[in-house]
Amino acid sequence: MMTLPAPGGGRQNGYGLGNSMSVARIKKNDMVIAIAGDNAGKTGKVLRVLPKKGKAVVQGLNMVKKAIRRSQAAPDGGFADREAPIDLSNLMPYDPDTKKGVRIRRVQEGDKTVRKSKASGKNLD
């Protein structure tokens, strides 16, 4: 018997596939902290967000070895470290002042909606 995915793309928190994604908590160039997995407690800058996969690539987090083929640029070949995507549910925006991950809220300032820390009220945008 085939099971159907849950409404909203089969993932919780709006990070599923398709058009049902909620407004992003985490954006490119944000500082984030990993809250789960092997990298829990480490911080880094978001290099790119993959919204359809519900993942982000973060500088210095989730490092994997990539095999490098021999070429003129790399005559010996070998292995290189690079960042692999990490699930958005394992990341939280990071506030360097409080040195913690923070939850965010959206506030209207004039005609713009900005992201603010719930704990300190600091603007994240």
Secondary structure, DSSP 8 states (H G I E B T S, - for coil): ------TTTS-GGG-SSSTT----SS-TT-EEEE-SSTTTT-EEEEEEEETTTTEEEETTSSEEEEEE---SSSTT-EEEEEE--EEGGGEEEEETTTTEE--EEEEEETTEEEEEETTT--B--
